[in-house]
Amino acid sequence: MVLALLLPLFCLLHLYVGQIPISFSDYWSSFSNFDATSSNHIIAREIRIPRLFMALIAGAGLSIVGLLMQTLFNNPLAGPYVLGINSGSSLFVALSIMTGIPFFASELGLITNALLGAFLFGLLILFFSRLVKTQISLLLIGLMLGSFISAFVAFLQSASNAQELKVFTLWALGSLQKVEFSQLPIIIGITIVGILGAFLLVKPLNALVLGENESKLLGVNIKTTRLWIIVITAILTGLVTAFCGPIAFVGLAVPNLVRILFRTQQHFILISASALLGAIFILLCDVIIQLTEPFFMLPINVLTSIIGAPMVIFFILNRLR
């Protein structure tokens, strides 16, 4: 309840923290009576509102994905970034931007490739999880996949022209400003499908906490549950990565913080709290970015790494105790 009350407050702060002051009446009229000649209407509708929604979607989506991955692999250090799923999506986006093929370079091609990359690498990690016997081995495989993909992307960058390289570099730094107002309905629709899918898996997720054998005894179809988790991971990770770039550490840090705060394995609570806290976290990061814009440009991926990495170190040290 506290998080649910805090979220609209952070949304209002996010809308009003920009360098150009815009009133509530301007935001309202940009919906009800949009004036293409009004600079305030243009800024409100085409920049700040899409940026707000992408912050909410990125924070909630990546946090839920991280929670699902940690439950599936029974590993608090699992997540779309650490296990290479973000990297797989990034690789396919790199192919989209730097191949020169018209379809891949289009908006539809970019989104399709991001979703496909997340899904394929999710299946690959799932395959490796069945072969290795320890959590550390799976994490090492995820890190090695990330290193391999980084090397392949570096090769693509060395072979690309200056314009393609610039586009990919700016995308890789991460930004919440790449979405247009007209794109929001389809993005919000896909996100809602992914989040509702996660809530439909609450009972199997609660059972998976006990272990796979115990889950089977309780009647959980493990193979089907795994597949749906990978599908939801691909939808949410691919969508966020396509439009915002590879945002690090959110899917790893937020679910662990939620577990510490709520001390429960009830996944209805964990999913709800992860979505709310993840959205608040990205909103807070973007508020900091907007406040520092007059002095220097701070990419969202850089800030989430600066904040998220110490949190992950804390979780590891706390677990070792």
C-alpha positions in Angstrom: 0.0 0.0 0.0 2.9 2.4 0.8 4.5 1.7 -2.6 1.1 2.1 -4.4 0.7 5.5 -2.7 4.3 6.6 -3.4 4.1 5.7 -7.1 1.7 8.6 -8.2 3.8 11.0 -6.1 6.9 10.0 -8.0 5.0 10.3 -11.3 4.0 13.9 -10.5 7.6 14.7 -9.5 8.8 13.2 -12.8 6.4 15.3 -14.8 7.2 18.6 -13.1 11.0 18.3 -12.6 11.9 19.3 -16.2 13.7 22.5 -17.1 10.6 24.0 -18.7 7.7 24.3 -16.3 4.4 22.9 -17.6 1.2 23.2 -15.6 -1.4 20.5 -15.0 -3.9 22.3 -17.3 -1.3 22.0 -20.1 -0.9 18.3 -19.6 -4.7 17.9 -19.6 -5.3 20.0 -22.6 -2.5 18.2 -24.5 -4.8 15.2 -24.4 -8.2 16.8 -24.7 -7.4 19.7 -27.1 -3.9 19.2 -28.5 -2.5 22.4 -30.2 0.4 21.6 -32.5 1.5 25.2 -32.4 1.9 25.2 -28.5 5.4 24.4 -27.3 4.0 23.3 -23.9 1.6 20.9 -25.6 4.3 19.4 -27.7 6.7 18.9 -24.8 4.0 17.5 -22.6 2.5 15.1 -25.2 5.5 14.1 -27.3 8.3 14.1 -24.7 7.3 14.0 -21.0 4.3 11.7 -21.1 6.0 9.0 -23.3 9.1 9.3 -21.1 7.0 8.8 -17.9 5.2 5.7 -19.3 8.5 4.2 -20.5 10.0 4.7 -17.0 7.1 2.8 -15.5 7.2 0.0 -18.1 11.0 -0.4 -17.9 11.1 -0.5 -14.1 8.0 -2.8 -13.6 8.8 -5.1 -16.6 12.5 -5.7 -15.8 11.8 -6.2 -12.1 9.1 -8.8 -12.7 11.4 -10.6 -15.2 14.2 -10.7 -12.6 11.8 -12.1 -10.0 10.6 -14.8 -12.4 14.2 -15.8 -13.4 15.3 -16.0 -9.7 12.4 -18.2 -8.8 12.8 -20.4 -11.9 16.5 -21.0 -11.4 16.3 -20.9 -7.6 19.1 -18.3 -7.6 19.0 -14.8 -6.1 21.7 -13.7 -8.5 19.7 -14.7 -11.6 18.4 -11.9 -13.9 18.0 -11.0 -17.5 21.2 -9.0 -17.5 23.4 -11.4 -15.6 22.2 -14.5 -17.5 22.7 -13.0 -20.9 19.1 -12.5 -21.9 19.5 -8.8 -22.2 22.7 -9.4 -24.2 20.9 -11.7 -26.6 18.3 -9.0 -27.2 21.1 -6.5 -27.7 22.8 -8.7 -30.2 19.8 -9.0 -32.3 19.2 -5.3 -32.1 22.8 -4.8 -33.2 22.1 -7.0 -36.2 19.0 -4.9 -36.9 20.9 -1.6 -36.9 24.1 -2.7 -38.5 23.2 -5.2 -41.2 21.7 -2.6 -43.6 18.7 -4.8 -44.4 15.6 -2.4 -44.7 13.2 -4.7 -42.7 15.6 -5.2 -39.8 16.2 -1.4 -39.7 12.5 -0.6 -39.5 10.6 -0.1 -36.2 8.8 -3.5 -36.6 12.1 -5.3 -37.4 13.8 -3.8 -34.4 11.1 -4.9 -32.0 10.8 -8.3 -33.6 14.6 -8.9 -33.4 14.7 -7.7 -29.7 11.9 -10.1 -28.8 13.4 -13.0 -30.8 16.9 -12.5 -29.2 15.5 -12.5 -25.7 13.4 -15.6 -26.4 16.2 -17.6 -28.0 18.8 -16.8 -25.3 16.2 -17.5 -22.6 15.8 -20.9 -24.1 19.6 -21.3 -24.3 20.0 -20.5 -20.6 17.1 -22.8 -19.8 19.0 -25.6 -21.7 22.2 -25.0 -19.9 20.4 -24.9 -16.5 19.4 -28.6 -17.1 23.0 -29.6 -17.8 24.9 -27.9 -14.9 24.5 -28.9 -11.3 25.4 -25.7 -9.4 24.1 -22.1 -9.4 27.7 -20.8 -9.8 28.2 -22.8 -13.0 25.0 -21.3 -14.5 26.1 -17.8 -13.6 29.5 -18.3 -15.1 27.8 -19.6 -18.3 25.6 -16.5 -18.4 28.7 -14.2 -17.9 30.6 -16.1 -20.7 27.6 -15.8 -23.0 27.6 -12.0 -22.3 31.3 -11.8 -23.0 30.9 -13.7 -26.3 28.0 -11.5 -27.4 30.0 -8.4 -26.5 32.9 -9.6 -28.7 30.5 -10.3 -31.6 28.8 -6.9 -31.2 32.3 -5.3 -31.2 33.1 -7.1 -34.5 29.8 -5.8 -36.0 30.7 -2.3 -34.8 34.1 -2.4 -36.4 32.5 -3.5 -39.7 29.7 -0.8 -39.6 29.7 2.7 -41.1 29.9 5.8 -38.9 26.1 6.5 -39.0 25.2 2.9 -37.9 27.9 3.0 -35.2 26.5 6.2 -33.8 22.9 5.0 -33.8 23.9 1.8 -32.0 26.2 3.5 -29.5 23.5 6.0 -28.5 21.0 3.1 -28.2 23.3 1.0 -26.0 23.7 3.9 -23.5 20.0 3.6 -22.8 17.3 6.3 -22.9 13.7 6.7 -22.1 13.1 9.3 -24.8 13.0 7.2 -27.9 9.2 6.5 -27.8 6.6 8.6 -29.6 3.1 9.2 -28.2 1.5 7.3 -31.0 3.5 4.2 -30.1 2.4 4.1 -26.5 -0.9 2.1 -27.0 0.8 -0.9 -28.5 3.7 -0.8 -26.0 1.3 -0.5 -23.0 -0.8 -3.3 -24.4 2.1 -5.7 -24.8 3.4 -4.8 -21.3 -0.1 -5.5 -19.7 -0.2 -8.9 -21.4 3.3 -9.8 -20.0 2.4 -8.6 -16.5 -1.0 -10.4 -16.5 0.9 -13.5 -17.7 3.2 -13.3 -14.7 0.2 -13.0 -12.3 -1.3 -16.1 -13.9 1.8 -18.0 -12.9 1.5 -17.2 -9.1 0.6 -20.7 -8.0 3.3 -22.5 -10.0 5.9 -20.0 -8.8 4.9 -20.5 -5.2 5.3 -24.2 -5.7 8.7 -23.8 -7.4 10.1 -22.3 -4.3 9.9 -25.7 -2.7 11.9 -27.3 -5.5 11.1 -29.0 -8.8 10.4 -32.5 -7.3 8.0 -31.1 -4.7 6.3 -29.0 -7.4 5.7 -32.1 -9.5 4.1 -33.8 -6.5 1.8 -30.8 -6.1 0.7 -31.2 -9.7 2.7 -28.4 -11.3 3.6 -28.9 -15.0 7.2 -27.9 -14.8 7.9 -27.9 -18.6 4.9 -25.7 -19.3 5.7 -23.3 -16.4 9.3 -23.0 -17.6 8.2 -22.2 -21.2 5.7 -19.5 -20.1 8.3 -17.9 -17.9 10.7 -17.7 -20.8 7.9 -16.3 -23.1 7.1 -13.6 -20.5 10.8 -12.8 -20.1 11.2 -12.5 -23.8 8.1 -10.2 -24.1 9.1 -7.8 -21.3 12.9 -7.9 -21.7 12.7 -7.6 -25.5 10.2 -4.7 -25.4 12.2 -2.7 -22.9 15.5 -3.4 -24.6 14.2 -2.5 -28.0 12.9 1.0 -27.0 15.2 1.9 -24.0 18.4 0.0 -24.6 20.0 -2.6 -22.3 19.1 -1.3 -18.7 21.3 -3.1 -16.2 20.8 -4.3 -12.6 17.1 -3.4 -12.2 16.0 -7.0 -12.7 18.7 -8.2 -10.3 18.6 -5.7 -7.5 14.9 -4.8 -7.1 13.5 -8.4 -6.6 16.2 -9.1 -3.9 15.3 -5.8 -2.2 11.6 -6.7 -2.3 12.3 -10.1 -0.7 14.3 -8.4 2.1 11.5 -5.9 2.7 8.5 -8.2 2.6 10.1 -11.5 3.9 7.6 -13.7 2.0 7.6 -16.3 -0.8 4.0 -15.4 -1.8 4.5 -14.4 -5.4 1.3 -12.3 -5.7 2.9 -10.0 -3.2 6.4 -10.3 -4.7 5.2 -9.6 -8.3 3.1 -6.6 -7.2 5.8 -5.1 -5.0 8.6 -5.7 -7.6 6.5 -3.9 -10.3 5.8 -0.9 -8.0 9.3 -0.6 -6.5 10.9 -1.1 -10.0 8.8 1.6 -11.5 9.7 4.0 -8.6 13.4 3.1 -8.9 13.5 4.0 -12.6 11.4 7.1 -12.0 13.8 8.2 -9.3 16.8 7.6 -11.6 15.2 9.6 -14.4 14.4 12.5 -12.1 18.2 12.5 -11.2 19.0 12.5 -14.9 16.7 15.4 -15.6 18.1 17.4 -12.7 21.7 16.9 -14.0 20.8 17.6 -17.7 21.9 21.3 -17.5 25.4 20.2 -16.5 26.0 16.9 -18.3 24.1 14.0 -20.1 23.8 10.9 -17.9 22.5 7.8 -19.7 19.9 5.7 -17.8 22.0 2.5 -18.1 25.0 4.3 -16.5 23.0 5.5 -13.5 21.2 2.2 -12.8 24.6 0.5 -12.9 26.1 3.0 -10.4 23.2 2.5 -8.0 22.5 -1.2 -8.7 26.1 -2.6 -8.6 26.7 -1.7 -4.9 23.3 -3.1 -4.0 24.2 -6.5 -5.7 27.5 -6.5 -3.8 25.6 -6.0 -0.6 23.2 -8.9 -1.4 26.2 -11.2 -2.1 28.0 -10.2 1.2 24.8 -10.6 3.1 24.2 -14.1 1.6 27.8 -15.1 2.5 27.2 -14.3 6.1 
